[in-house]
Amino acid sequence: MVDRDSLMNVMNIIDEFTRERDWEQFHSVKNIMTSILIESAELSETIQWTSPTKDEVLSDPELTGSIEDEIADVMVYCLRLCSILNIDPIQAMSQKIVKNRAKYPINKSKGNSAKYTSYEN
């Protein structure tokens, strides 16, 4: 998994960037969550009217760069929200994987894209 110190270092850099610009006043939970949604939409917009394969994306440096930029924006806002709410992102992701393993047992979910509710009980 990701090195916790490196991720915490990135969060500290994001927090410092925010403080240096006196933007903390704008970083309410609602505003950051809204920003995550907006940036996620911008990520989707990079391929809005196309359906490129993985190989097609990788062979297009401009598209790959656009996707990379939008992923970075989403991740920066997610990490900023973690910082504001004192959430350890590594711990949160690890706990979610444990929950998902329980919701999606291999014998029921392997090769199946259905939501877990379709095969509960």
Secondary structure, 3 states (H helix, E strand, C coil): CCCHHHHHHHHHHHHHHHHHCCCHHHCCHHHHHHHHHHHHHHHHHCCCCCCCCHHHHHCCHHHHHHHHHHHHHHHHHHHHHHHHHCCCHHHHHHHHHHHHHHHCCHHHHCCCCCCHHHCCC
